[in-house]
């Protein structure tokens, strides 16, 4: 990457890497939607979700499967399947 200064070089190199990683993306707006703030959960949401799962663990019996955690896992897997299915369409 040819550049005028160090900062410009970093920007151009990162743009070149992103272009090679995602050749199907035509605009920077699409890339921002893919990686932007709205695409990730906030730290507060992540902690709340982890806390809910930890609470499910406390409901477990010693010698039995933890059905609440298994149901939560099933629910998350179904959400993920729908997300992947919607991206492929």
PDB file of N, CA, C and O in Angstrom:
ATOM      1  N   UNK A   1       0.847  -1.181   0.000  1.00  0.00           N
ATOM      2  CA  UNK A   1       0.000   0.000   0.000  1.00  0.00           C
ATOM      3  C   UNK A   1       0.888   1.240   0.000  1.00  0.00           C
ATOM      4  O   UNK A   1       1.741   1.399   0.873  1.00  0.00           O
ATOM      5  N   UNK A   2       0.690   2.098  -0.963  1.00  0.00           N
ATOM      6  CA  UNK A   2       1.455   3.335  -1.073  1.00  0.00           C
ATOM      7  C   UNK A   2       0.731   4.414  -0.281  1.00  0.00           C
ATOM      8  O   UNK A   2      -0.489   4.551  -0.377  1.00  0.00           O
ATOM      9  N   UNK A   3       1.494   5.188   0.511  1.00  0.00           N
ATOM     10  CA  UNK A   3       0.850   6.203   1.348  1.00  0.00           C
ATOM     11  C   UNK A   3       1.782   7.388   1.586  1.00  0.00           C
ATOM     12  O   UNK A   3       2.977   7.330   1.297  1.00  0.00           O
ATOM     13  N   UNK A   4       1.198   8.472   2.125  1.00  0.00           N
ATOM     14  CA  UNK A   4       1.960   9.681   2.412  1.00  0.00           C
ATOM     15  C   UNK A   4       2.575   9.641   3.805  1.00  0.00           C
ATOM     16  O   UNK A   4       3.708  10.082   3.999  1.00  0.00           O
ATOM     17  N   UNK A   5       1.835   9.114   4.773  1.00  0.00           N
ATOM     18  CA  UNK A   5       2.342   9.050   6.142  1.00  0.00           C
ATOM     19  C   UNK A   5       1.840   7.770   6.831  1.00  0.00           C
ATOM     20  O   UNK A   5       1.091   6.985   6.250  1.00  0.00           O
ATOM     21  N   UNK A   6       2.267   7.588   8.065  1.00  0.00           N
ATOM     22  CA  UNK A   6       1.966   6.357   8.795  1.00  0.00           C
ATOM     23  C   UNK A   6       0.459   6.162   9.004  1.00  0.00           C
ATOM     24  O   UNK A   6      -0.065   5.066   8.805  1.00  0.00           O
ATOM     25  N   UNK A   7      -0.222   7.221   9.402  1.00  0.00           N
ATOM     26  CA  UNK A   7      -1.664   7.122   9.655  1.00  0.00           C
ATOM     27  C   UNK A   7      -2.422   6.769   8.381  1.00  0.00           C
ATOM     28  O   UNK A   7      -3.296   5.902   8.386  1.00  0.00           O
ATOM     29  N   UNK A   8      -2.082   7.440   7.305  1.00  0.00           N
ATOM     30  CA  UNK A   8      -2.711   7.158   6.012  1.00  0.00           C
ATOM     31  C   UNK A   8      -2.438   5.713   5.588  1.00  0.00           C
ATOM     32  O   UNK A   8      -3.317   5.041   5.047  1.00  0.00           O
ATOM     33  N   UNK A   9      -1.228   5.248   5.835  1.00  0.00           N
ATOM     34  CA  UNK A   9      -0.876   3.869   5.499  1.00  0.00           C
ATOM     35  C   UNK A   9      -1.708   2.860   6.268  1.00  0.00           C
ATOM     36  O   UNK A   9      -2.148   1.855   5.709  1.00  0.00           O
ATOM     37  N   UNK A  10      -1.924   3.127   7.552  1.00  0.00           N
ATOM     38  CA  UNK A  10      -2.742   2.223   8.367  1.00  0.00           C
ATOM     39  C   UNK A  10      -4.176   2.167   7.845  1.00  0.00           C
ATOM     40  O   UNK A  10      -4.771   1.094   7.748  1.00  0.00           O
ATOM     41  N   UNK A  11      -4.718   3.329   7.511  1.00  0.00           N
ATOM     42  CA  UNK A  11      -6.089   3.373   6.992  1.00  0.00           C
ATOM     43  C   UNK A  11      -6.206   2.615   5.674  1.00  0.00           C
ATOM     44  O   UNK A  11      -7.121   1.813   5.488  1.00  0.00           O
ATOM     45  N   UNK A  12      -5.278   2.875   4.770  1.00  0.00           N
ATOM     46  CA  UNK A  12      -5.334   2.208   3.464  1.00  0.00           C
ATOM     47  C   UNK A  12      -5.121   0.702   3.579  1.00  0.00           C
ATOM     48  O   UNK A  12      -5.767  -0.079   2.879  1.00  0.00           O
ATOM     49  N   UNK A  13      -4.209   0.299   4.468  1.00  0.00           N
ATOM     50  CA  UNK A  13      -3.959  -1.134   4.657  1.00  0.00           C
ATOM     51  C   UNK A  13      -5.190  -1.822   5.244  1.00  0.00           C
ATOM     52  O   UNK A  13      -5.554  -2.919   4.821  1.00  0.00           O
ATOM     53  N   UNK A  14      -5.826  -1.177   6.215  1.00  0.00           N
ATOM     54  CA  UNK A  14      -7.024  -1.785   6.809  1.00  0.00           C
ATOM     55  C   UNK A  14      -8.154  -1.866   5.790  1.00  0.00           C
ATOM     56  O   UNK A  14      -8.905  -2.842   5.778  1.00  0.00           O
ATOM     57  N   UNK A  15      -8.283  -0.863   4.942  1.00  0.00           N
ATOM     58  CA  UNK A  15      -9.303  -0.911   3.894  1.00  0.00           C
ATOM     59  C   UNK A  15      -9.018  -2.036   2.903  1.00  0.00           C
ATOM     60  O   UNK A  15      -9.937  -2.718   2.448  1.00  0.00           O
ATOM     61  N   UNK A  16      -7.750  -2.225   2.572  1.00  0.00           N
ATOM     62  CA  UNK A  16      -7.384  -3.300   1.641  1.00  0.00           C
ATOM     63  C   UNK A  16      -7.676  -4.670   2.250  1.00  0.00           C
ATOM     64  O   UNK A  16      -8.155  -5.572   1.563  1.00  0.00           O
ATOM     65  N   UNK A  17      -7.384  -4.821   3.547  1.00  0.00           N
ATOM     66  CA  UNK A  17      -7.658  -6.097   4.226  1.00  0.00           C
ATOM     67  C   UNK A  17      -9.156  -6.368   4.266  1.00  0.00           C
ATOM     68  O   UNK A  17      -9.599  -7.481   3.983  1.00  0.00           O
ATOM     69  N   UNK A  18      -9.933  -5.348   4.619  1.00  0.00           N
ATOM     70  CA  UNK A  18     -11.392  -5.524   4.662  1.00  0.00           C
ATOM     71  C   UNK A  18     -11.952  -5.863   3.285  1.00  0.00           C
ATOM     72  O   UNK A  18     -12.880  -6.663   3.172  1.00  0.00           O
ATOM     73  N   UNK A  19     -11.398  -5.265   2.249  1.00  0.00           N
ATOM     74  CA  UNK A  19     -11.857  -5.555   0.887  1.00  0.00           C
ATOM     75  C   UNK A  19     -11.563  -7.001   0.514  1.00  0.00           C
ATOM     76  O   UNK A  19     -12.369  -7.642  -0.160  1.00  0.00           O
ATOM     77  N   UNK A  20     -10.418  -7.521   0.945  1.00  0.00           N
ATOM     78  CA  UNK A  20     -10.082  -8.920   0.652  1.00  0.00           C
ATOM     79  C   UNK A  20     -10.925  -9.879   1.483  1.00  0.00           C
ATOM     80  O   UNK A  20     -11.284 -10.959   1.014  1.00  0.00           O
ATOM     81  N   UNK A  21     -11.244  -9.486   2.727  1.00  0.00           N
ATOM     82  CA  UNK A  21     -12.070 -10.339   3.584  1.00  0.00           C
ATOM     83  C   UNK A  21     -13.514 -10.417   3.099  1.00  0.00           C
ATOM     84  O   UNK A  21     -14.154 -11.464   3.193  1.00  0.00           O
ATOM     85  N   UNK A  22     -14.017  -9.303   2.582  1.00  0.00           N
ATOM     86  CA  UNK A  22     -15.420  -9.217   2.173  1.00  0.00           C
ATOM     87  C   UNK A  22     -15.539  -8.674   0.750  1.00  0.00           C
ATOM     88  O   UNK A  22     -15.984  -7.540   0.568  1.00  0.00           O
ATOM     89  N   UNK A  23     -15.155  -9.446  -0.254  1.00  0.00           N
ATOM     90  CA  UNK A  23     -15.218  -8.947  -1.633  1.00  0.00           C
ATOM     91  C   UNK A  23     -16.652  -8.745  -2.124  1.00  0.00           C
ATOM     92  O   UNK A  23     -16.876  -8.012  -3.087  1.00  0.00           O
ATOM     93  N   UNK A  24     -17.616  -9.382  -1.477  1.00  0.00           N
ATOM     94  CA  UNK A  24     -19.015  -9.276  -1.890  1.00  0.00           C
ATOM     95  C   UNK A  24     -19.667  -7.973  -1.432  1.00  0.00           C
ATOM     96  O   UNK A  24     -20.751  -7.634  -1.906  1.00  0.00           O
ATOM     97  N   UNK A  25     -19.034  -7.243  -0.526  1.00  0.00           N
ATOM     98  CA  UNK A  25     -19.605  -5.995  -0.009  1.00  0.00           C
ATOM     99  C   UNK A  25     -19.154  -4.839  -0.897  1.00  0.00           C
ATOM    100  O   UNK A  25     -17.963  -4.659  -1.151  1.00  0.00           O
ATOM    101  N   UNK A  26     -20.135  -4.056  -1.364  1.00  0.00           N
ATOM    102  CA  UNK A  26     -19.841  -2.971  -2.303  1.00  0.00           C
ATOM    103  C   UNK A  26     -19.709  -1.608  -1.643  1.00  0.00           C
ATOM    104  O   UNK A  26     -19.073  -0.717  -2.205  1.00  0.00           O
ATOM    105  N   UNK A  27     -20.296  -1.423  -0.461  1.00  0.00           N
ATOM    106  CA  UNK A  27     -20.255  -0.100   0.164  1.00  0.00           C
ATOM    107  C   UNK A  27     -19.807  -0.211   1.617  1.00  0.00           C
ATOM    108  O   UNK A  27     -19.950  -1.254   2.255  1.00  0.00           O
ATOM    109  N   UNK A  28     -19.255   0.902   2.123  1.00  0.00           N
ATOM    110  CA  UNK A  28     -18.811   0.912   3.515  1.00  0.00           C
ATOM    111  C   UNK A  28     -20.000   0.868   4.460  1.00  0.00           C
ATOM    112  O   UNK A  28     -19.866   0.394   5.589  1.00  0.00           O
ATOM    113  N   UNK A  29     -21.150   1.348   4.031  1.00  0.00           N
ATOM    114  CA  UNK A  29     -22.354   1.283   4.863  1.00  0.00           C
ATOM    115  C   UNK A  29     -22.741  -0.154   5.170  1.00  0.00           C
ATOM    116  O   UNK A  29     -23.145  -0.467   6.290  1.00  0.00           O
ATOM    117  N   UNK A  30     -22.618  -1.025   4.179  1.00  0.00           N
ATOM    118  CA  UNK A  30     -22.915  -2.445   4.393  1.00  0.00           C
ATOM    119  C   UNK A  30     -21.951  -3.055   5.399  1.00  0.00           C
ATOM    120  O   UNK A  30     -22.338  -3.866   6.241  1.00  0.00           O
ATOM    121  N   UNK A  31     -20.700  -2.656   5.297  1.00  0.00           N
ATOM    122  CA  UNK A  31     -19.694  -3.160   6.230  1.00  0.00           C
ATOM    123  C   UNK A  31     -19.972  -2.656   7.645  1.00  0.00           C
ATOM    124  O   UNK A  31     -19.812  -3.396   8.616  1.00  0.00           O
ATOM    125  N   UNK A  32     -20.385  -1.402   7.758  1.00  0.00           N
ATOM    126  CA  UNK A  32     -20.716  -0.850   9.073  1.00  0.00           C
ATOM    127  C   UNK A  32     -21.934  -1.544   9.679  1.00  0.00           C
ATOM    128  O   UNK A  32     -21.974  -1.788  10.885  1.00  0.00           O
ATOM    129  N   UNK A  33     -22.914  -1.859   8.857  1.00  0.00           N
ATOM    130  CA  UNK A  33     -24.081  -2.587   9.368  1.00  0.00           C
ATOM    131  C   UNK A  33     -23.688  -3.974   9.848  1.00  0.00           C
ATOM    132  O   UNK A  33     -24.264  -4.503  10.799  1.00  0.00           O
ATOM    133  N   UNK A  34     -22.704  -4.552   9.183  1.00  0.00           N
ATOM    134  CA  UNK A  34     -22.256  -5.894   9.539  1.00  0.00           C
ATOM    135  C   UNK A  34     -21.479  -5.896  10.854  1.00  0.00           C
ATOM    136  O   UNK A  34     -21.688  -6.771  11.694  1.00  0.00           O
ATOM    137  N   UNK A  35     -20.589  -4.928  11.038  1.00  0.00           N
ATOM    138  CA  UNK A  35     -19.720  -4.888  12.210  1.00  0.00           C
ATOM    139  C   UNK A  35     -20.058  -3.766  13.188  1.00  0.00           C
ATOM    140  O   UNK A  35     -19.440  -3.678  14.249  1.00  0.00           O
ATOM    141  N   UNK A  36     -21.009  -2.919  12.863  1.00  0.00           N
ATOM    142  CA  UNK A  36     -21.280  -1.739  13.665  1.00  0.00           C
ATOM    143  C   UNK A  36     -21.841  -2.030  15.039  1.00  0.00           C
ATOM    144  O   UNK A  36     -22.048  -3.183  15.418  1.00  0.00           O
ATOM    145  N   UNK A  37     -22.080  -0.966  15.773  1.00  0.00           N
ATOM    146  CA  UNK A  37     -22.545  -1.060  17.158  1.00  0.00           C
ATOM    147  C   UNK A  37     -23.855  -1.826  17.271  1.00  0.00           C
ATOM    148  O   UNK A  37     -24.043  -2.583  18.222  1.00  0.00           O
ATOM    149  N   UNK A  38     -24.748  -1.645  16.332  1.00  0.00           N
ATOM    150  CA  UNK A  38     -26.044  -2.308  16.395  1.00  0.00           C
ATOM    151  C   UNK A  38     -25.979  -3.811  16.208  1.00  0.00           C
ATOM    152  O   UNK A  38     -26.926  -4.515  16.560  1.00  0.00           O
ATOM    153  N   UNK A  39     -24.882  -4.319  15.661  1.00  0.00           N
ATOM    154  CA  UNK A  39     -24.777  -5.753  15.404  1.00  0.00           C
ATOM    155  C   UNK A  39     -24.357  -6.535  16.638  1.00  0.00           C
ATOM    156  O   UNK A  39     -24.471  -7.761  16.655  1.00  0.00           O
ATOM    157  N   UNK A  40     -23.879  -5.862  17.658  1.00  0.00           N
ATOM    158  CA  UNK A  40     -23.409  -6.532  18.871  1.00  0.00           C
ATOM    159  C   UNK A  40     -24.291  -6.157  20.054  1.00  0.00           C
ATOM    160  O   UNK A  40     -24.858  -5.066  20.110  1.00  0.00           O
ATOM    161  N   UNK A  41     -24.389  -7.069  20.976  1.00  0.00           N
ATOM    162  CA  UNK A  41     -25.124  -6.782  22.202  1.00  0.00           C
ATOM    163  C   UNK A  41     -24.259  -5.905  23.095  1.00  0.00           C
ATOM    164  O   UNK A  41     -23.030  -5.963  23.039  1.00  0.00           O
ATOM    165  N   UNK A  42     -24.904  -5.102  23.911  1.00  0.00           N
ATOM    166  CA  UNK A  42     -24.156  -4.281  24.847  1.00  0.00           C
ATOM    167  C   UNK A  42     -23.643  -5.157  25.978  1.00  0.00           C
ATOM    168  O   UNK A  42     -24.127  -6.270  26.187  1.00  0.00           O
ATOM    169  N   UNK A  43     -22.671  -4.649  26.698  1.00  0.00           N
ATOM    170  CA  UNK A  43     -22.107  -5.406  27.817  1.00  0.00           C
ATOM    171  C   UNK A  43     -23.181  -5.699  28.858  1.00  0.00           C
ATOM    172  O   UNK A  43     -23.198  -6.778  29.449  1.00  0.00           O
ATOM    173  N   UNK A  44     -24.075  -4.740  29.081  1.00  0.00           N
ATOM    174  CA  UNK A  44     -25.137  -4.933  30.067  1.00  0.00           C
ATOM    175  C   UNK A  44     -26.043  -6.091  29.655  1.00  0.00           C
ATOM    176  O   UNK A  44     -26.400  -6.926  30.486  1.00  0.00           O
ATOM    177  N   UNK A  45     -26.414  -6.146  28.381  1.00  0.00           N
ATOM    178  CA  UNK A  45     -27.265  -7.233  27.889  1.00  0.00           C
ATOM    179  C   UNK A  45     -26.565  -8.576  28.023  1.00  0.00           C
ATOM    180  O   UNK A  45     -27.191  -9.569  28.395  1.00  0.00           O
ATOM    181  N   UNK A  46     -25.257  -8.615  27.719  1.00  0.00           N
ATOM    182  CA  UNK A  46     -24.499  -9.860  27.832  1.00  0.00           C
ATOM    183  C   UNK A  46     -24.457 -10.336  29.277  1.00  0.00           C
ATOM    184  O   UNK A  46     -24.651 -11.521  29.546  1.00  0.00           O
ATOM    185  N   UNK A  47     -24.203  -9.413  30.216  1.00  0.00           N
ATOM    186  CA  UNK A  47     -24.129  -9.787  31.627  1.00  0.00           C
ATOM    187  C   UNK A  47     -25.477 -10.277  32.132  1.00  0.00           C
ATOM    188  O   UNK A  47     -25.539 -11.243  32.893  1.00  0.00           O
ATOM    189  N   UNK A  48     -26.559  -9.622  31.717  1.00  0.00           N
ATOM    190  CA  UNK A  48     -27.894 -10.056  32.130  1.00  0.00           C
ATOM    191  C   UNK A  48     -28.188 -11.464  31.620  1.00  0.00           C
ATOM    192  O   UNK A  48     -28.747 -12.285  32.347  1.00  0.00           O
ATOM    193  N   UNK A  49     -27.815 -11.739  30.384  1.00  0.00           N
ATOM    194  CA  UNK A  49     -28.039 -13.066  29.814  1.00  0.00           C
ATOM    195  C   UNK A  49     -27.208 -14.120  30.541  1.00  0.00           C
ATOM    196  O   UNK A  49     -27.701 -15.213  30.823  1.00  0.00           O
ATOM    197  N   UNK A  50     -25.965 -13.802  30.842  1.00  0.00           N
ATOM    198  CA  UNK A  50     -25.113 -14.731  31.589  1.00  0.00           C
ATOM    199  C   UNK A  50     -25.679 -14.985  32.980  1.00  0.00           C
ATOM    200  O   UNK A  50     -25.629 -16.108  33.482  1.00  0.00           O
ATOM    201  N   UNK A  51     -26.220 -13.936  33.600  1.00  0.00           N
ATOM    202  CA  UNK A  51     -26.793 -14.080  34.939  1.00  0.00           C
ATOM    203  C   UNK A  51     -28.027 -14.982  34.900  1.00  0.00           C
ATOM    204  O   UNK A  51     -28.230 -15.791  35.806  1.00  0.00           O
ATOM    205  N   UNK A  52     -28.848 -14.850  33.862  1.00  0.00           N
ATOM    206  CA  UNK A  52     -30.024 -15.722  33.729  1.00  0.00           C
ATOM    207  C   UNK A  52     -29.601 -17.183  33.600  1.00  0.00           C
ATOM    208  O   UNK A  52     -30.228 -18.070  34.180  1.00  0.00           O
ATOM    209  N   UNK A  53     -28.548 -17.427  32.845  1.00  0.00           N
ATOM    210  CA  UNK A  53     -28.060 -18.801  32.673  1.00  0.00           C
ATOM    211  C   UNK A  53     -27.493 -19.329  33.988  1.00  0.00           C
ATOM    212  O   UNK A  53     -27.696 -20.495  34.326  1.00  0.00           O
ATOM    213  N   UNK A  54     -26.786 -18.481  34.731  1.00  0.00           N
ATOM    214  CA  UNK A  54     -26.253 -18.893  36.028  1.00  0.00           C
ATOM    215  C   UNK A  54     -27.387 -19.244  36.984  1.00  0.00           C
ATOM    216  O   UNK A  54     -27.278 -20.200  37.751  1.00  0.00           O
ATOM    217  N   UNK A  55     -28.471 -18.479  36.943  1.00  0.00           N
ATOM    218  CA  UNK A  55     -29.633 -18.787  37.783  1.00  0.00           C
ATOM    219  C   UNK A  55     -30.238 -20.132  37.403  1.00  0.00           C
ATOM    220  O   UNK A  55     -30.709 -20.870  38.268  1.00  0.00           O
ATOM    221  N   UNK A  56     -30.227 -20.451  36.117  1.00  0.00           N
ATOM    222  CA  UNK A  56     -30.742 -21.749  35.679  1.00  0.00           C
ATOM    223  C   UNK A  56     -29.895 -22.890  36.237  1.00  0.00           C
ATOM    224  O   UNK A  56     -30.419 -23.962  36.542  1.00  0.00           O
ATOM    225  N   UNK A  57     -28.604 -22.666  36.369  1.00  0.00           N
ATOM    226  CA  UNK A  57     -27.714 -23.696  36.907  1.00  0.00           C
ATOM    227  C   UNK A  57     -28.042 -24.004  38.361  1.00  0.00           C
ATOM    228  O   UNK A  57     -27.902 -25.144  38.803  1.00  0.00           O
ATOM    229  N   UNK A  58     -28.476 -23.000  39.100  1.00  0.00           N
ATOM    230  CA  UNK A  58     -28.777 -23.215  40.517  1.00  0.00           C
ATOM    231  C   UNK A  58     -30.037 -24.053  40.717  1.00  0.00           C
ATOM    232  O   UNK A  58     -30.259 -24.567  41.813  1.00  0.00           O
ATOM    233  N   UNK A  59     -30.860 -24.203  39.691  1.00  0.00           N
ATOM    234  CA  UNK A  59     -32.089 -24.988  39.790  1.00  0.00           C
ATOM    235  C   UNK A  59     -31.848 -26.476  39.548  1.00  0.00           C
ATOM    236  O   UNK A  59     -32.788 -27.269  39.603  1.00  0.00           O
ATOM    237  N   UNK A  60     -30.620 -26.858  39.285  1.00  0.00           N
ATOM    238  CA  UNK A  60     -30.315 -28.235  38.894  1.00  0.00           C
ATOM    239  C   UNK A  60     -30.370 -29.185  40.082  1.00  0.00           C
ATOM    240  O   UNK A  60     -30.023 -28.821  41.205  1.00  0.00           O
ATOM    241  N   UNK A  61     -30.814 -30.413  39.812  1.00  0.00           N
ATOM    242  CA  UNK A  61     -30.741 -31.499  40.780  1.00  0.00           C
ATOM    243  C   UNK A  61     -29.422 -32.235  40.552  1.00  0.00           C
ATOM    244  O   UNK A  61     -28.827 -32.161  39.477  1.00  0.00           O
ATOM    245  N   UNK A  62     -28.987 -32.940  41.581  1.00  0.00           N
ATOM    246  CA  UNK A  62     -27.665 -33.558  41.526  1.00  0.00           C
ATOM    247  C   UNK A  62     -27.572 -34.652  40.471  1.00  0.00           C
ATOM    248  O   UNK A  62     -26.647 -34.636  39.659  1.00  0.00           O
ATOM    249  N   UNK A  63     -28.497 -35.594  40.459  1.00  0.00           N
ATOM    250  CA  UNK A  63     -28.378 -36.765  39.589  1.00  0.00           C
ATOM    251  C   UNK A  63     -29.345 -36.757  38.407  1.00  0.00           C
ATOM    252  O   UNK A  63     -29.650 -37.812  37.849  1.00  0.00           O
ATOM    253  N   UNK A  64     -29.824 -35.588  38.025  1.00  0.00           N
ATOM    254  CA  UNK A  64     -30.772 -35.501  36.916  1.00  0.00           C
ATOM    255  C   UNK A  64     -30.278 -34.471  35.908  1.00  0.00           C
ATOM    256  O   UNK A  64     -29.539 -33.553  36.264  1.00  0.00           O
ATOM    257  N   UNK A  65     -30.681 -34.622  34.662  1.00  0.00           N
ATOM    258  CA  UNK A  65     -30.317 -33.586  33.679  1.00  0.00           C
ATOM    259  C   UNK A  65     -30.987 -32.258  34.038  1.00  0.00           C
ATOM    260  O   UNK A  65     -32.118 -32.235  34.523  1.00  0.00           O
ATOM    261  N   UNK A  66     -30.294 -31.181  33.799  1.00  0.00           N
ATOM    262  CA  UNK A  66     -30.831 -29.853  34.085  1.00  0.00           C
ATOM    263  C   UNK A  66     -31.691 -29.422  32.900  1.00  0.00           C
ATOM    264  O   UNK A  66     -31.184 -28.893  31.910  1.00  0.00           O
ATOM    265  N   UNK A  67     -32.981 -29.652  33.014  1.00  0.00           N
ATOM    266  CA  UNK A  67     -33.900 -29.390  31.903  1.00  0.00           C
ATOM    267  C   UNK A  67     -34.003 -27.900  31.580  1.00  0.00           C
ATOM    268  O   UNK A  67     -34.205 -27.535  30.422  1.00  0.00           O
ATOM    269  N   UNK A  68     -33.867 -27.043  32.580  1.00  0.00           N
ATOM    270  CA  UNK A  68     -33.964 -25.609  32.305  1.00  0.00           C
ATOM    271  C   UNK A  68     -32.805 -25.142  31.421  1.00  0.00           C
ATOM    272  O   UNK A  68     -33.000 -24.326  30.520  1.00  0.00           O
ATOM    273  N   UNK A  69     -31.613 -25.653  31.676  1.00  0.00           N
ATOM    274  CA  UNK A  69     -30.464 -25.280  30.838  1.00  0.00           C
ATOM    275  C   UNK A  69     -30.595 -25.905  29.457  1.00  0.00           C
ATOM    276  O   UNK A  69     -30.280 -25.264  28.454  1.00  0.00           O
ATOM    277  N   UNK A  70     -31.056 -27.147  29.396  1.00  0.00           N
ATOM    278  CA  UNK A  70     -31.240 -27.791  28.095  1.00  0.00           C
ATOM    279  C   UNK A  70     -32.286 -27.054  27.261  1.00  0.00           C
ATOM    280  O   UNK A  70     -32.117 -26.902  26.051  1.00  0.00           O
ATOM    281  N   UNK A  71     -33.361 -26.598  27.897  1.00  0.00           N
ATOM    282  CA  UNK A  71     -34.386 -25.834  27.175  1.00  0.00           C
ATOM    283  C   UNK A  71     -33.836 -24.494  26.694  1.00  0.00           C
ATOM    284  O   UNK A  71     -34.138 -24.059  25.583  1.00  0.00           O
ATOM    285  N   UNK A  72     -33.029 -23.840  27.531  1.00  0.00           N
ATOM    286  CA  UNK A  72     -32.413 -22.571  27.140  1.00  0.00           C
ATOM    287  C   UNK A  72     -31.468 -22.784  25.952  1.00  0.00           C
ATOM    288  O   UNK A  72     -31.440 -21.978  25.023  1.00  0.00           O
ATOM    289  N   UNK A  73     -30.698 -23.871  25.990  1.00  0.00           N
ATOM    290  CA  UNK A  73     -29.795 -24.195  24.887  1.00  0.00           C
ATOM    291  C   UNK A  73     -30.581 -24.435  23.602  1.00  0.00           C
ATOM    292  O   UNK A  73     -30.194 -23.961  22.533  1.00  0.00           O
ATOM    293  N   UNK A  74     -31.673 -25.163  23.707  1.00  0.00           N
ATOM    294  CA  UNK A  74     -32.516 -25.427  22.538  1.00  0.00           C
ATOM    295  C   UNK A  74     -33.058 -24.120  21.964  1.00  0.00           C
ATOM    296  O   UNK A  74     -33.066 -23.920  20.750  1.00  0.00           O
ATOM    297  N   UNK A  75     -33.507 -23.242  22.845  1.00  0.00           N
ATOM    298  CA  UNK A  75     -34.046 -21.940  22.423  1.00  0.00           C
ATOM    299  C   UNK A  75     -32.985 -21.119  21.689  1.00  0.00           C
ATOM    300  O   UNK A  75     -33.268 -20.532  20.644  1.00  0.00           O
ATOM    301  N   UNK A  76     -31.766 -21.075  22.230  1.00  0.00           N
ATOM    302  CA  UNK A  76     -30.683 -20.314  21.602  1.00  0.00           C
ATOM    303  C   UNK A  76     -30.288 -20.920  20.262  1.00  0.00           C
ATOM    304  O   UNK A  76     -29.983 -20.192  19.317  1.00  0.00           O
ATOM    305  N   UNK A  77     -30.291 -22.243  20.173  1.00  0.00           N
ATOM    306  CA  UNK A  77     -29.955 -22.901  18.909  1.00  0.00           C
ATOM    307  C   UNK A  77     -31.012 -22.609  17.847  1.00  0.00           C
ATOM    308  O   UNK A  77     -30.678 -22.424  16.677  1.00  0.00           O
ATOM    309  N   UNK A  78     -32.276 -22.566  18.242  1.00  0.00           N
ATOM    310  CA  UNK A  78     -33.341 -22.231  17.291  1.00  0.00           C
ATOM    311  C   UNK A  78     -33.217 -20.784  16.817  1.00  0.00           C
ATOM    312  O   UNK A  78     -33.429 -20.494  15.639  1.00  0.00           O
ATOM    313  N   UNK A  79     -32.872 -19.877  17.734  1.00  0.00           N
ATOM    314  CA  UNK A  79     -32.654 -18.476  17.357  1.00  0.00           C
ATOM    315  C   UNK A  79     -31.517 -18.370  16.343  1.00  0.00           C
ATOM    316  O   UNK A  79     -31.616 -17.647  15.351  1.00  0.00           O
ATOM    317  N   UNK A  80     -30.435 -19.104  16.610  1.00  0.00           N
ATOM    318  CA  UNK A  80     -29.284 -19.071  15.713  1.00  0.00           C
ATOM    319  C   UNK A  80     -29.644 -19.630  14.345  1.00  0.00           C
ATOM    320  O   UNK A  80     -29.225 -19.092  13.320  1.00  0.00           O
ATOM    321  N   UNK A  81     -30.422 -20.711  14.328  1.00  0.00           N
ATOM    322  CA  UNK A  81     -30.830 -21.303  13.053  1.00  0.00           C
ATOM    323  C   UNK A  81     -31.656 -20.313  12.239  1.00  0.00           C
ATOM    324  O   UNK A  81     -31.458 -20.191  11.030  1.00  0.00           O
ATOM    325  N   UNK A  82     -32.574 -19.609  12.885  1.00  0.00           N
ATOM    326  CA  UNK A  82     -33.383 -18.606  12.188  1.00  0.00           C
ATOM    327  C   UNK A  82     -32.513 -17.467  11.663  1.00  0.00           C
ATOM    328  O   UNK A  82     -32.739 -16.962  10.563  1.00  0.00           O
ATOM    329  N   UNK A  83     -31.522 -17.067  12.451  1.00  0.00           N
ATOM    330  CA  UNK A  83     -30.620 -15.990  12.033  1.00  0.00           C
ATOM    331  C   UNK A  83     -29.830 -16.405  10.793  1.00  0.00           C
ATOM    332  O   UNK A  83     -29.703 -15.627   9.848  1.00  0.00           O
ATOM    333  N   UNK A  84     -29.304 -17.625  10.797  1.00  0.00           N
ATOM    334  CA  UNK A  84     -28.534 -18.127   9.654  1.00  0.00           C
ATOM    335  C   UNK A  84     -29.440 -18.288   8.444  1.00  0.00           C
ATOM    336  O   UNK A  84     -29.052 -17.960   7.323  1.00  0.00           O
ATOM    337  N   UNK A  85     -30.638 -18.790   8.671  1.00  0.00           N
ATOM    338  CA  UNK A  85     -31.588 -18.993   7.573  1.00  0.00           C
ATOM    339  C   UNK A  85     -31.955 -17.654   6.928  1.00  0.00           C
ATOM    340  O   UNK A  85     -32.052 -17.562   5.704  1.00  0.00           O
ATOM    341  N   UNK A  86     -32.158 -16.617   7.746  1.00  0.00           N
ATOM    342  CA  UNK A  86     -32.526 -15.310   7.195  1.00  0.00           C
ATOM    343  C   UNK A  86     -31.355 -14.672   6.435  1.00  0.00           C
ATOM    344  O   UNK A  86     -31.577 -13.943   5.468  1.00  0.00           O
ATOM    345  N   UNK A  87     -30.115 -14.936   6.859  1.00  0.00           N
ATOM    346  CA  UNK A  87     -28.954 -14.397   6.145  1.00  0.00           C
ATOM    347  C   UNK A  87     -28.775 -15.067   4.793  1.00  0.00           C
ATOM    348  O   UNK A  87     -28.335 -14.426   3.838  1.00  0.00           O
ATOM    349  N   UNK A  88     -29.110 -16.349   4.701  1.00  0.00           N
ATOM    350  CA  UNK A  88     -28.927 -17.092   3.454  1.00  0.00           C
ATOM    351  C   UNK A  88     -30.002 -16.773   2.423  1.00  0.00           C
ATOM    352  O   UNK A  88     -29.827 -17.090   1.246  1.00  0.00           O
ATOM    353  N   UNK A  89     -31.081 -16.171   2.820  1.00  0.00           N
ATOM    354  CA  UNK A  89     -32.166 -15.887   1.868  1.00  0.00           C
ATOM    355  C   UNK A  89     -31.986 -14.578   1.187  1.00  0.00           C
ATOM    356  O   UNK A  89     -32.811 -14.195   0.358  1.00  0.00           O
TER     357      UNK A  89
END
